[in-house]
Amino acid sequence: MSGPGGATAPIALRRGEGEALWFLDFLAAVKGSAAELNGASTVVEFLGRRGSGSPLHVHRKEDEWWYVLDGEMTFWVAGQAYHAAPGSFVYGPQDQPHTFQVTSPEARFLHVTEPGGFDGFLRSLARPAPSLELPPHDVALPALEHVRAIAAEFGIEVLGPPGIPAAGFAIGDPGLPKETP
């Protein structure tokens, strides 16, 4: 978005504002898209329930970071697990495998990728959220192979399903979480 003279326009959004999407089993609110932020970053606020998480993956084009606002999560980045309570910041550098999982009844967190573009991936797998609530439990999640194919279009390599890997495993090790049919 451009303001006067082609400059990037200011953005001011409150809690609950932003493009609302159901992404996997999260409620996502896009706070700043790559287009709105001059390609510098993408900022998304996520809300998830216990057990929700991302597939184990690697970003080939961007760094990623998270800031936990409410609830608790476990992040696994480059072989190290981190417990994250409210106020925690976790950074995942480009080319480092990572995943995360909500460990409290619910968790709300900011997710930022630099440079921007993650919002394109998000929209490719998401559907508009008809309400600012978590998707119902019975909403079907996309198959991991579908997620893997879409992710590849955005320079994201999906290595395995959601879940925190066993301690001390290496990529390709049988310690990876098992895919469920």
C-alpha positions, 0 to 999 in steps of 0.5 A: 500500500502506498501513501502520499508520494508513493511512500509506504502507508501507515498501518494501525490495527487493533486486536481482532483486526486484519484479514482473518483467515483459517490457516491449518487449525489456526485463526490468523489475522494478517497485520501487515502483508508483504505488499503493505510493508514494502516487501520487508516483512509479513506480520501475522497474529495467530491463535491456536488451541492445544496441540496445534502446530506447524509441520516440521519445515525449512524456509529457504528465502526468509528468516522467521520469528515469533513473539508469544502474547498469551498461552504457552508453546514449544518451539523446536529450532535447529535441533533445540527445543524451547519452552515459550511463555507469554513475552517469549521471543524465538528466532528461526534463521533461514535454512534452519529446520523448525516447528512449534506446538501450542502446549496450553489450552490456547496460545496467541502469538505474533509471527514475522517473516523477513523479507515478506511473502509468507502471506502469499503462502498463508492465503494459498492454504487458508480460507476466509474466517467467517468469525474471529474464532478458531476453526471448528474441530471438524474442519478438515485439514489439508493433506500433508502432501498438499501442504508440501506442494504449496509450500515448495512454490514459496521456497518452504521445504516441508520435512515432516508432519506437525509435532516436536521431534524427539531429542537428539534426532537428525533430519532423516532420522527415524526420531521424526514424528510419524505421519498419520494417514 
